């Protein structure tokens, strides 16, 4: 059960601190409208994070190392029917995850995926593990970009890595066989990558997937206020946003792609939940895409906090199925359909 202190509208922080009597606490029990697994996830208190001082590089690195180790241990690749190969793509590290049974083909599609992690964590073995899970979930070849991160490599290093890999992918394949996506911070990199690709005159991919994307580093959206303390997974990331930007203007579209010119973007899938701190990010991005005449699907799940319900709930499986359906609609399984047709003709 989550608790949030609610301040009456129009009350300043200073006045609020002296008017405790007009405040009240609200509780947020898990609703009966979601699965048992979802209710169990909502009962977990993610707690508050304390961040190191801005200039304490060693402390930031230690924080990231601990988080990455935890993610890799939580999602062991050995449990998945996936093979992962480490690649160097024009200086960027990429993990190519192939589900068992997905054959290598010259025209096979690739899902270029950007990992989550608040623009601070999620790299290395954590990226390898989450890339493998994404391949298992989508049923297709996934290239997970282990993009560089602060404090050693602030903006624009991550975006430079992403565009280098994207350039290689669209050179080696027809763009209609390329899909781009990312979760949370990875959604930031994926959307900013397409802005960079437009600037460079590169072709757009077949489709874009943005799961609860961190597309506005200014944190201006409504749910940064209304869902603060309601989302049991995520808190404000202002500290890590500043570390990532390294003094650059957070309103720059390559840092906050929601603020960019989105015309010409490919069909886009967006997913969030009613308890997700990034719900405003997601719905604003959807409206911005629709305003630019881009085909866009928005899926909002009941009571879902940031990132879902841990990955194994019926709601998580439904979200993954919707994403597969979207990818399939935009050509991800075309090669398999052709292969099935050939087999049918051969066997008839």
C-alpha positions as CSV (number, residue, x, y, z in Angstrom):
1,X,0.0,0.0,0.0
2,X,1.4,3.4,-1.0
3,X,1.0,6.6,0.9
4,X,1.2,10.1,-0.4
5,X,1.0,13.4,1.4
6,X,-1.4,15.7,-0.6
7,X,-1.0,19.5,-0.5
8,X,-4.1,21.6,-1.3
9,X,-3.8,23.2,-4.8
10,X,-2.1,26.6,-4.8
11,X,-0.3,26.0,-1.5
12,X,3.4,26.8,-1.7
13,X,6.0,24.5,-0.2
14,X,6.9,27.0,2.5
15,X,3.3,27.5,3.6
16,X,2.6,23.9,3.3
17,X,5.4,23.1,5.8
18,X,3.6,25.2,8.4
19,X,0.1,24.0,7.6
20,X,0.3,20.3,8.4
21,X,-3.2,20.4,9.7
22,X,-4.6,21.0,6.3
23,X,-2.7,18.1,4.8
24,X,-3.9,14.6,4.8
25,X,-2.5,11.2,3.8
26,X,-4.0,9.1,1.1
27,X,-3.4,5.4,0.8
28,X,-3.2,3.5,-2.4
29,X,-4.2,-0.2,-1.9
30,X,-3.8,-2.5,-4.8
31,X,-7.1,-2.6,-6.7
32,X,-9.1,-5.8,-7.1
33,X,-9.2,-5.1,-10.9
34,X,-5.7,-6.5,-11.5
35,X,-4.2,-10.0,-11.2
36,X,-2.9,-11.5,-8.0
37,X,0.7,-11.2,-9.3
38,X,0.1,-7.5,-10.0
39,X,-1.3,-6.9,-6.6
40,X,1.8,-8.6,-5.0
41,X,4.1,-6.4,-7.1
42,X,2.2,-3.2,-6.0
43,X,2.7,-4.2,-2.4
44,X,6.5,-3.9,-2.7
45,X,7.9,-0.6,-1.6
46,X,10.7,0.5,-3.8
47,X,11.9,3.0,-1.2
48,X,13.8,6.2,-1.7
49,X,17.1,6.5,-3.5
50,X,19.9,8.8,-2.3
51,X,22.3,10.0,-5.0
52,X,26.0,10.8,-4.6
53,X,27.4,14.3,-4.9
54,X,27.6,15.4,-8.5
55,X,31.4,15.3,-8.6
56,X,31.9,12.0,-6.7
57,X,32.6,9.9,-9.8
58,X,33.7,6.8,-7.8
59,X,30.4,6.8,-5.8
60,X,28.3,7.0,-9.0
61,X,30.3,4.2,-10.6
62,X,29.8,2.0,-7.5
63,X,26.1,2.7,-7.5
64,X,25.8,1.7,-11.2
65,X,27.9,-1.4,-10.7
66,X,25.7,-2.6,-7.8
67,X,22.5,-2.0,-9.8
68,X,23.9,-3.8,-12.9
69,X,25.0,-6.8,-10.8
70,X,21.6,-7.0,-9.3
71,X,19.8,-6.9,-12.7
72,X,22.1,-9.6,-14.2
73,X,21.5,-11.9,-11.2
74,X,17.8,-11.3,-11.3
75,X,17.5,-12.2,-15.0
76,X,19.9,-15.1,-15.7
77,X,20.4,-15.7,-19.4
78,X,20.8,-19.5,-18.7
79,X,17.0,-19.7,-18.0
80,X,16.1,-18.4,-21.4
81,X,15.9,-20.2,-24.8
82,X,18.2,-17.5,-26.3
83,X,21.7,-17.4,-27.6
84,X,23.7,-14.1,-27.1
85,X,26.6,-13.0,-29.2
86,X,28.8,-10.1,-28.3
87,X,29.5,-7.7,-31.2
88,X,31.6,-4.6,-31.8
89,X,29.7,-2.4,-34.3
90,X,31.8,0.6,-35.3
91,X,33.2,0.9,-31.8
92,X,29.9,0.4,-30.0
93,X,29.2,-2.8,-27.9
94,X,26.1,-4.7,-29.1
95,X,24.6,-7.9,-27.7
96,X,22.9,-9.9,-30.5
97,X,20.3,-12.1,-28.9
98,X,18.7,-14.8,-31.0
99,X,15.8,-17.0,-29.8
100,X,16.2,-20.7,-30.3
101,X,14.5,-21.7,-33.5
102,X,14.9,-18.3,-35.2
103,X,17.1,-19.1,-38.2
104,X,19.7,-16.8,-39.7
105,X,18.4,-15.3,-42.9
106,X,19.8,-12.6,-45.2
107,X,16.6,-10.6,-44.9
108,X,15.7,-11.3,-41.4
109,X,14.4,-8.4,-39.3
110,X,16.3,-7.0,-36.4
111,X,15.0,-5.2,-33.4
112,X,17.5,-2.5,-32.4
113,X,16.8,-2.1,-28.7
114,X,17.9,0.4,-26.0
115,X,18.0,-0.8,-22.4
116,X,16.4,1.0,-19.4
117,X,18.3,2.3,-16.5
118,X,17.7,6.0,-15.8
119,X,20.5,7.1,-18.2
120,X,22.9,5.8,-15.5
121,X,22.7,2.0,-15.1
122,X,21.7,-1.0,-17.2
123,X,24.9,-1.6,-19.1
124,X,27.3,-4.5,-19.3
125,X,26.0,-7.8,-18.1
126,X,22.7,-6.1,-17.2
127,X,22.2,-5.1,-20.8
128,X,23.1,-8.5,-22.0
129,X,20.5,-10.0,-19.7
130,X,17.7,-7.6,-20.5
131,X,18.5,-7.9,-24.3
132,X,18.1,-11.7,-24.0
133,X,14.7,-11.2,-22.2
134,X,13.6,-8.9,-25.0
135,X,14.5,-11.4,-27.6
136,X,12.6,-14.1,-25.7
137,X,9.6,-11.9,-25.4
138,X,9.5,-10.7,-29.0
139,X,10.6,-13.9,-30.7
140,X,13.0,-12.1,-33.0
141,X,16.7,-11.2,-33.3
142,X,17.4,-8.3,-31.0
143,X,20.5,-6.1,-31.0
144,X,20.8,-4.5,-27.6
145,X,23.1,-1.5,-27.7
146,X,25.3,-1.2,-24.6
147,X,25.5,2.5,-25.0
148,X,28.1,4.5,-22.9
149,X,26.8,6.2,-19.8
150,X,27.8,8.9,-17.2
151,X,29.6,9.7,-15.1
152,X,32.5,8.7,-17.4
153,X,30.6,9.2,-20.7
154,X,27.8,11.8,-20.5
155,X,25.7,13.1,-23.3
156,X,26.1,12.8,-26.3
157,X,28.1,9.5,-26.0
158,X,25.0,7.2,-25.6
159,X,23.4,8.8,-28.7
160,X,26.6,8.6,-30.7
161,X,26.8,4.9,-30.0
162,X,23.1,4.4,-31.0
163,X,23.4,6.3,-34.2
164,X,26.6,4.4,-35.2
165,X,24.9,1.1,-34.8
166,X,21.7,2.3,-36.5
167,X,23.7,3.6,-39.5
168,X,25.4,0.1,-39.8
169,X,22.0,-1.7,-39.5
170,X,20.3,0.3,-42.2
171,X,23.3,0.0,-44.5
172,X,23.2,-3.8,-44.1
173,X,19.5,-4.3,-44.4
174,X,16.5,-2.7,-46.0
175,X,15.0,-0.3,-43.5
176,X,11.7,-2.1,-43.7
177,X,13.5,-5.0,-41.9
178,X,14.7,-2.7,-39.1
179,X,12.7,-2.0,-35.9
180,X,13.8,0.4,-33.1
181,X,12.7,0.5,-29.5
182,X,13.6,1.1,-25.9
183,X,12.2,0.9,-22.4
184,X,12.3,3.9,-20.0
185,X,15.7,5.6,-20.5
186,X,16.1,3.4,-23.6
187,X,12.9,5.0,-25.0
188,X,14.8,8.4,-24.7
189,X,17.7,7.0,-26.6
190,X,15.5,5.3,-29.2
191,X,13.4,8.5,-29.9
192,X,16.4,10.8,-29.9
193,X,18.2,8.4,-32.2
194,X,15.5,8.8,-34.8
195,X,15.7,12.6,-34.5
196,X,19.5,12.3,-35.2
197,X,18.8,9.9,-38.1
198,X,16.4,12.5,-39.6
199,X,19.1,15.2,-39.2
200,X,21.6,12.9,-41.0
201,X,19.2,12.0,-43.8
202,X,19.1,8.4,-42.9
203,X,15.9,6.4,-43.6
204,X,13.4,5.7,-40.9
205,X,12.9,2.1,-39.6
206,X,9.7,0.1,-40.1
207,X,8.4,0.9,-36.6
208,X,9.3,2.3,-33.2
209,X,8.5,0.9,-29.8
210,X,8.5,3.2,-26.7
211,X,7.7,1.4,-23.4
212,X,7.1,4.0,-20.6
213,X,9.7,6.3,-22.2
214,X,11.8,8.9,-20.5
215,X,11.3,11.4,-23.3
216,X,11.2,14.7,-21.3
217,X,14.1,15.2,-19.0
218,X,12.6,18.4,-17.7
219,X,9.9,16.3,-16.0
220,X,7.2,18.9,-16.8
221,X,4.3,16.4,-17.2
222,X,1.4,16.3,-14.8
223,X,2.1,12.8,-13.4
224,X,5.4,13.9,-12.1
225,X,3.2,15.6,-9.5
226,X,0.1,13.5,-9.3
227,X,1.9,10.1,-9.2
228,X,4.9,11.0,-7.1
229,X,4.8,8.5,-4.3
230,X,2.1,6.4,-6.0
231,X,4.5,4.7,-8.4
232,X,6.2,2.2,-6.2
233,X,9.0,1.6,-8.7
234,X,10.2,5.0,-9.8
235,X,11.0,8.4,-8.3
236,X,12.1,11.6,-10.0
237,X,15.3,11.2,-11.9
238,X,16.4,14.9,-11.9
239,X,19.7,14.0,-10.4
240,X,20.6,11.5,-13.0
241,X,19.2,13.6,-15.8
242,X,21.6,16.4,-14.8
243,X,24.5,14.0,-14.6
244,X,23.7,12.6,-18.1
245,X,23.2,16.1,-19.7
246,X,26.5,17.4,-18.2
247,X,25.4,21.0,-18.5
248,X,23.5,20.8,-21.8
249,X,20.0,22.3,-22.0
250,X,17.5,19.6,-21.0
251,X,15.1,21.2,-23.5
252,X,17.3,20.1,-26.4
253,X,15.3,17.6,-28.4
254,X,18.2,15.2,-28.4
255,X,17.9,15.1,-24.6
256,X,14.1,15.5,-24.4
257,X,12.8,14.0,-27.8
258,X,9.2,14.8,-26.8
259,X,10.2,18.5,-27.5
260,X,11.5,17.7,-31.0
261,X,9.9,17.7,-34.5
262,X,8.4,14.3,-34.9
263,X,7.0,14.5,-38.4
264,X,8.2,11.6,-40.6
265,X,8.5,9.2,-37.6
266,X,7.6,5.6,-38.3
267,X,4.5,3.9,-36.8
268,X,5.0,3.9,-33.0
269,X,3.8,1.7,-30.1
270,X,3.6,3.3,-26.7
271,X,2.9,1.6,-23.4
272,X,2.4,2.9,-19.8
273,X,0.2,2.3,-16.8
274,X,-2.1,4.4,-14.6
275,X,0.5,4.4,-11.7
276,X,3.5,5.0,-14.0
277,X,5.4,8.2,-13.1
278,X,6.1,8.5,-16.8
279,X,2.4,8.2,-17.8
280,X,2.5,11.9,-18.8
281,X,5.6,11.4,-20.9
282,X,3.9,8.5,-22.7
283,X,0.5,10.2,-23.4
284,X,2.2,13.5,-24.4
285,X,4.5,11.7,-26.8
286,X,1.5,9.9,-28.2
287,X,-0.4,13.2,-28.8
288,X,2.7,14.8,-30.2
289,X,3.1,12.0,-32.7
290,X,-0.6,12.1,-33.7
291,X,-0.3,15.8,-34.1
292,X,2.5,15.2,-36.6
293,X,0.3,12.7,-38.5
294,X,2.3,9.7,-37.3
295,X,0.5,6.4,-36.8
296,X,0.7,5.7,-33.1
297,X,-0.8,3.1,-30.7
298,X,-1.2,3.9,-27.0
299,X,-1.7,1.1,-24.4
300,X,-2.3,2.1,-20.8
301,X,-2.6,-0.7,-18.3
302,X,-4.7,-0.6,-15.1
303,X,-2.6,0.2,-11.9
304,X,0.6,-0.6,-13.7
305,X,3.6,1.2,-12.3
306,X,6.8,2.1,-14.2
307,X,8.1,-0.9,-16.2
308,X,5.2,-3.2,-15.5
309,X,4.5,-5.7,-12.8
310,X,7.8,-7.5,-12.7
311,X,7.5,-9.2,-16.0
312,X,5.6,-12.4,-15.1
313,X,2.0,-11.2,-14.5
314,X,-0.9,-11.7,-16.9
315,X,-0.8,-8.0,-17.6
316,X,2.9,-8.1,-18.5
317,X,2.2,-11.0,-20.9
318,X,-0.7,-9.1,-22.4
319,X,1.6,-6.1,-23.0
320,X,4.2,-8.3,-24.6
321,X,1.5,-9.8,-26.9
322,X,0.3,-6.4,-27.9
323,X,3.9,-5.4,-28.8
324,X,4.4,-8.6,-30.9
325,X,1.1,-7.9,-32.7
326,X,2.3,-4.4,-33.5
327,X,5.7,-5.6,-34.7
328,X,4.0,-8.2,-36.8
329,X,1.6,-5.7,-38.3
330,X,4.6,-3.7,-39.5
331,X,6.4,-6.6,-41.1
332,X,8.5,-8.3,-38.4
333,X,7.3,-11.8,-39.3
334,X,7.1,-11.3,-43.1
335,X,10.1,-13.6,-43.7
336,X,8.4,-16.4,-41.7
337,X,5.2,-16.0,-43.6
338,X,7.1,-16.4,-46.9
339,X,8.9,-19.4,-45.6
340,X,5.7,-21.0,-44.5
341,X,4.2,-20.4,-47.9
342,X,7.2,-22.0,-49.6
343,X,6.9,-25.1,-47.3
344,X,3.2,-25.4,-48.0
345,X,3.7,-25.3,-51.8
346,X,6.6,-27.8,-51.5
347,X,4.5,-30.2,-49.4
348,X,1.3,-29.9,-51.5
